[in-house]
Every structure is written in C-alpha cells, then in structure tokens.
C-alpha cells in the first residue's frame, strides 16, 4: 500500500462505508432472514449492508483513480479534547452533580482552542454555568444534583 | 367559508396568553441559539426539545415551531454579519449579504432579510392553510407502497441536493437507514445492533445524532482551521433600506417565495435547495449579473424569502402525511408523538385546535420575529463578535445538557461523543451529514412500509410500479437520479 493512500479522501471514505456494510451484514447473520413477502428482522439490514458495500466500493475505486487528498490536517487534538469534555460531563453529572461536571467540561473543552486563558475560562464557566442552572435547574426544575448530595430546593 | 371558521378557531387558540407567551419564548430562544455560528435550526431544536416536554401539546408544538423559524432567522443574521455560512439554507445569503455588510450596508441587508422572511413566511403559512386539508384528503388513499415510494424519492432527492458528491450522498443515506433501525424491531420484538448495550435498545436518540453530527463535528472542524473567521466589525447605523432597495427587492422576494414554497413541499429538498435555486434564477434574470457576489440586494432578498417560504411549506408533508420532509421536521414530528399525537392525515380532523392553532401561531410568530429582531440586532451582533473561544465551549455545554436532559442517562452523552467523532471523520472525508440524518429518520418507517407493501403484494416487487401514485413517485425518483448522472456521463463521453 502506498503511504498516500492513508490521505486519499475517497479511498478512505469508501473503505469506511465497506467496513460498516460488512459489519452490518455480519451482525445481521444472527437475525432470521425470512423472504421478501414475509421479511424477517435480518432482511432489511442485510440488503442495506450490501448496498452500502456497493456504494463504498464505487467511492473507493474512484478515489484510487482521482487520488484526491484529504484537505487540511486532521485535528486530532481538538477532536480528542472536545470528545473528552463531553465524556467527562457524562461521567461526572451523575456521580458528582452538575456543577463539577460543567467545570470539568468547560476547562477541557476550552483547552481545545488555540488560546487558553485561565481567568477567561473561569469567568465563562461561571457566567454560562449560572445561565444553565437558571434555565434548566431553576426554571425547568430538572432533577439534577448540584454537588454530591446537594439539590436545589425552593 | 370553512377555512375562515377554522382560522378563527386557530387564532383563538394562538392568542391565548399562555400560547402567545410560549410562542414568544420559542422565537426568542430560537434566534438566540440560531445566531451562534454553526448552529442551525436542526441542532437548535434538538438542544431545546427537552424544554417542551412538560408543556401541554399545543403550547409545546407552538413553541417548537417558534424555535424553528427563530433559529432559521438567526442563521440569516449570522450569514450577513459573519463570512461563515452556518447552515446550508443561509449559505447563499452569505455571498451577497456579507459583501453588503462590508460596504457598510449591513443594516439594510438585515432589514430586507427580515421583510423578505416575513412576507414569505405569511404566504407559506397561507399555503399550508389552503392546501393542507386537500392534501390530507388525497393522502388518505396512500397505502404502504405509496409511502415506500415517496420515502425513496425523498431519500434520493436529499442525497442529490446535499451539495456534495451524489455517490457519497447515497452511501450516507444508506448508512443513516442502518443507524435508524438500531434497537428493537417492531415486527419481531428482536433487538438489532444493540451489542448488549441497554442504551441502544430504544434506538439511538435523535438529539444524540443531530448534536453529534452537526454541532460537535462542526466545532472540531472550526477549531482545526487555521484561518480565523471574518466578522463584520463596523457599526450598524442605519437599518432602513432605501426606496430603491425596496423596489429592487420586491419582485425577487415574490419569486423567491414562489420557488421556496414549491421546493418546501417536496420531501427531501427543503430550504437549502430552494435558496440556491432562487439565487441562480435571480442571477439569470438580472440585467447586470456581475453585481451578484458584490453585494446585490436581490441576492439577499430572494434566498431569504425562499428559505423562509420553504421552512413553512415544509410543514405540509409532516402535517398531512405524517412524513417528515426534512430532519428538522422529523424532530417536530417526534415531539408531536411524545405529546401523544398520532401524526398522519387524520390529525387535522381529530385535533383541529392543534393544526389551526399552529398555523395561526406561525403567523403571529413571524410577525414577532421582525418586531423582536430589528431592535435586538445590536444584541445579536455583540453575541457574534464574542470570540469563538467563548462560543464553542458554550455550545458544547448546551449539547451536553440537551442530551442528558432527554433521558437523564449519561449513556446518551457518551453516545453523542462517539457520534461526534464519526461526524468529524465523515466531514473530513467530505461526506455530507444531511442525507444521513434523513435516512436515520426514515429508516424505521421505510422498513415498516416496505415490509407491509410486500406482504400485501405477496412478495411481488412490481407493486411499486403498478399503482399510479406509487409509480409517479418512482418515476420522479429515477428522473432525479438521471438528471444528476447524465451530465457526468456526457462529460466522460466528451473526454473520450
């Protein structure tokens, strides 16, 4: 495999579609197929998987011919940090309450930007966090703990 | 006249202080979130959907509709003041709108956009009121085969018009259909593609998909970009368009409304296509086409009219057929289902206060939009001038809370992060997410109707071609495909 295949836009897209199509068909083998008149739960997904493989194959072949590169660099760092910030929110909101979850989320997400100014992020967290608490916890009365064991009571 | 008494009923419902208040809150919140760059109507509704859970049905739908056209309008403001098309529907407005802003005419551009939206919105709503009942009656003849063919047409159309590559668009549709059937199969009760994860049993939530694919992926794409976005920094002094501006934009607004109303009714096309189509039309009709792209006011007026008209007539398939014409409509449909309303042609008869109340509220809402936005422009502008490093963590916050509040389950938040990663990879490979999301929405409906159609025909696939209405949809589907593929083939033949 030539190294620039890893940067070939359509080749990669085609590969992704084929992989997902094959996965869909492989998993659907455990589901009863049935026939066209009386389709089982496996019929529709298997057909879809097949079609996805076909489209994927066509995209892949076109990629090999045209050799179009992915434009720009991959932003793995922002992707990783943004993803982490969302995961942290999910993990903390149930265990520690919404305020720690929001603090962790804001600081991790803000680190994904080009500039990170501690005071600014702190201020943003306080302002936006207060807004969110006002709308969702106070206004809509969603039952979230603020801190471990601390609830909004009015 | 029947329609007058219906409208009277509708206005009676819409003018109740409670509904008026919810409509207002919806329009305000929708505009507020919609103004944020990269947050279109779809994501706005997905994030704000939980707010409406505890409201009565009419209030909830009224408010959601308000959020919808509020965010649509907010998107236009963004595209005039920021040289960064937030969402496809207002991408065209960006071309001339931002140029006008740079020439110091941001005020008139914003005012014309508001006037065009108001006019188009009112016409669009009128069309729903006039055509809705007739279409609903026609739709009662639809069987499973017709629904299947109609959905096929919508899916192919969305792949074709997504603006990207057709082949990849079709692949994205199929991928969306597959994501849509994750969960318990209604016919057999069997769990499909759940991999033993309890969160997947009820399927992947709409908010998870919409927020992950659009908001999260978009933020990462923006962060990775080196060039900072350009924001119009001048002061907006004069809002009033000149008499000449009004004269220049009168006919474009009317034409834009007509084009938008037409495309809005067709499932799968919607506001984005109509604003492109009408921009090209105006350029063709203009005496001096070179002005386009350099701040021609028609280039703002016509697309804005078109996308707002389409945004309204988009409701027609949803309200009359129970079939979402776009992903945004699917969200509203989901909200209706959550309120215990069975969507379909019968809604108009069984819940007239809802249907006509919604229509009346859309008129009021469109008016509120203009009254609200012209004085508040300053607020939106300052919001836009906030540096992106403040905006994107705030958008992520709305995404997290929005996802969590749907089910109070952190699993949905994790899933959204995963969908965000997938969305980013797809965006880098230049696969448009819009067809995927329509596929996701229609997946379960398509499978159910396909199964039923083939069961009734005893497995004979010709059923889709022997029934006249279904045949019409199939021919339209093939026609759409042919229109796209033919130029490509001709080019190849020329090259050979």
Contacts between the chains, C-beta under 8 A, distances in Angstrom:
chain1	res1	chain2	res2	distance
A	9	B	428	8.0
A	9	B	429	5.6
A	9	B	430	6.2
A	10	B	168	7.9
A	10	B	429	7.7
A	12	B	429	5.6
A	13	B	168	6.2
A	13	B	171	7.8
A	13	B	426	7.8
A	13	B	429	4.0
A	13	B	430	7.5
A	13	B	431	5.8
A	16	B	425	7.2
A	16	B	426	7.8
A	16	B	429	7.0
A	17	B	171	4.9
A	17	B	175	7.0
A	20	B	175	6.3
A	20	B	178	7.4
A	24	B	178	5.5
A	24	B	193	7.5
A	27	B	192	7.9
A	27	B	193	6.0
A	28	B	192	7.6
A	31	B	190	6.2
A	31	B	192	6.3
A	32	B	188	7.5
A	32	B	190	7.9
A	35	B	459	6.4
A	36	B	454	5.4
A	36	B	459	4.3
A	36	B	461	7.0
A	37	B	454	5.8
A	37	B	455	6.1
A	37	B	457	7.9
A	37	B	458	5.4
A	37	B	459	3.0
A	38	B	455	6.4
A	38	B	459	7.8
A	39	B	187	7.9
A	39	B	450	7.7
A	39	B	451	5.0
A	39	B	454	6.9
A	40	B	188	6.9
A	41	B	185	4.3
A	41	B	187	7.0
A	41	B	188	4.7
A	41	B	190	4.6
A	41	B	192	5.9
A	44	B	181	6.7
A	44	B	447	4.6
A	44	B	450	7.0
A	44	B	451	7.6
A	45	B	178	6.4
A	45	B	181	6.2
A	45	B	192	6.6
A	45	B	193	7.4
A	48	B	174	5.5
A	48	B	177	5.6
A	48	B	178	5.2
A	49	B	178	7.2
A	51	B	174	5.2
A	52	B	171	6.2
A	52	B	174	4.6
A	52	B	175	6.3
A	52	B	178	7.0
A	55	B	167	6.1
A	55	B	168	7.8
A	55	B	170	5.6
A	55	B	171	3.8
A	55	B	174	6.5
A	56	B	171	6.2
A	58	B	167	5.7
A	59	B	167	5.6
A	59	B	168	5.9
A	59	B	171	6.4
A	62	B	167	7.3
A	70	B	428	5.7
A	70	B	429	6.9
A	71	B	430	7.9
A	72	B	224	6.6
A	72	B	225	7.2
A	72	B	428	7.7
A	73	B	224	6.8
A	74	B	224	7.5
A	74	B	428	6.5
A	75	B	220	5.7
A	75	B	221	7.4
A	75	B	223	6.1
A	75	B	224	2.7
A	75	B	424	7.7
A	78	B	219	7.8
A	78	B	220	5.0
A	78	B	223	3.9
A	78	B	224	5.6
A	79	B	220	4.9
A	79	B	224	7.9
A	79	B	421	6.5
A	79	B	424	5.4
A	82	B	216	6.4
A	82	B	219	6.2
A	82	B	220	5.6
A	82	B	223	7.5
A	82	B	396	6.7
A	82	B	420	7.0
A	83	B	216	7.9
A	83	B	417	4.8
A	83	B	420	6.2
A	83	B	421	5.9
A	85	B	393	7.8
A	85	B	396	6.1
A	86	B	216	7.1
A	86	B	396	6.7
A	86	B	399	7.1
A	86	B	400	5.9
A	86	B	413	6.1
A	86	B	414	7.9
A	86	B	416	6.3
A	86	B	417	4.1
A	86	B	420	6.9
A	87	B	413	7.5
A	87	B	414	6.1
A	87	B	417	5.2
A	89	B	400	4.2
A	89	B	404	7.5
A	89	B	413	6.0
A	90	B	400	7.3
A	90	B	404	7.1
A	90	B	410	3.9
A	90	B	411	7.7
A	90	B	412	8.0
A	90	B	413	3.2
A	90	B	414	5.1
A	90	B	417	7.4
A	91	B	410	6.6
A	93	B	400	7.9
A	93	B	404	6.0
A	93	B	410	6.4
A	93	B	413	7.5
A	94	B	410	5.2
A	101	B	400	7.8
A	102	B	397	6.6
A	105	B	393	7.5
A	105	B	396	6.6
A	105	B	397	6.5
A	105	B	400	6.1
A	106	B	393	5.1
A	106	B	397	7.0
A	109	B	392	6.9
A	109	B	393	4.2
A	109	B	396	4.8
A	110	B	389	6.7
A	110	B	393	5.1
A	112	B	220	7.8
A	112	B	223	5.7
A	112	B	392	7.8
A	113	B	223	6.3
A	113	B	388	7.4
A	113	B	389	4.2
A	113	B	392	6.9
A	114	B	223	7.6
A	114	B	389	7.4
A	115	B	389	5.7
A	120	B	389	7.7
A	120	B	390	7.6
A	121	B	393	7.6
A	124	B	390	5.6
A	124	B	393	6.4
A	124	B	394	7.2
A	128	B	393	7.5
A	128	B	394	5.0
A	128	B	397	5.8
A	129	B	397	7.8
A	132	B	397	6.1
A	132	B	398	8.0
A	132	B	401	6.0
A	135	B	51	8.0
A	136	B	401	5.8
A	136	B	405	6.6
A	140	B	50	7.6
A	140	B	51	6.1
A	140	B	54	7.6
A	140	B	405	7.9
A	142	B	50	7.8
A	142	B	405	5.6
A	142	B	408	7.9
A	143	B	408	7.5
